[in-house]
Amino acid sequence: MSRAILEPARAGRIASQRVLLLPPAYSQPEDFLHEGFHDAVRARGLDLDLALIELRLQSVTDRSVLEELARLIVAARTAGCLSVWLGGISLGGYIALACAERHCREIDGLCLFAPYLGSHIVTQEIERAGGVGGWDPGKLSEEDEERRIWRFIKREARGPLPIHLGLGREDRFGVRHRTLAAALDARNVDVVPGGHAWPVWRTLWERFLDARIQRQPA
């Protein structure tokens, strides 16, 4: 089992809102705390709990992390959370998308910062089709995770599930990010200066909190 650190808005109670956050590769859930993600929640007085989830190599490789996430989403609902978002950075964003592709009706939104989006093979295939809208994924196997994710994006990009995309303008993976951004409503895309780094993601997180999380008494 992967570790999950619960950072409550207030000790001893469950907040009405929760975000499950997955870190980038080579990072730990504690890095969200070191980088001030929970401090940003507290500074705003938000009724929002954070569940910070470890991405263990084995659980990513065998995809058991996806079912672990599904259980954490159900547990949040059972505990009384009215709104549950799933979020991730870089590789964590990819895993969040893979989970949402399987369980999108169980979450209230996706928060993706500079998500890894798979190989150039698939994204170039989409680009040759003129974008996600003109791309036909065809019949896909269970193992074709990258195309399943992009099929999910094609289906949900303009649907009722909020997909919040945060990007650094100089991110080294910007070409693939722009393919995803073009599929979304422009109001769901937030771009700030900077590259593929924690200071950029902290800024994007603060802007996400201001734009997406309801302010109510904790």
Order of alpha helices (4+ residues) and beta strands (2+ residues): beta-beta-alpha-alpha-beta-alpha-alpha-beta-alpha-beta-alpha-alpha-beta-alpha-beta-alpha
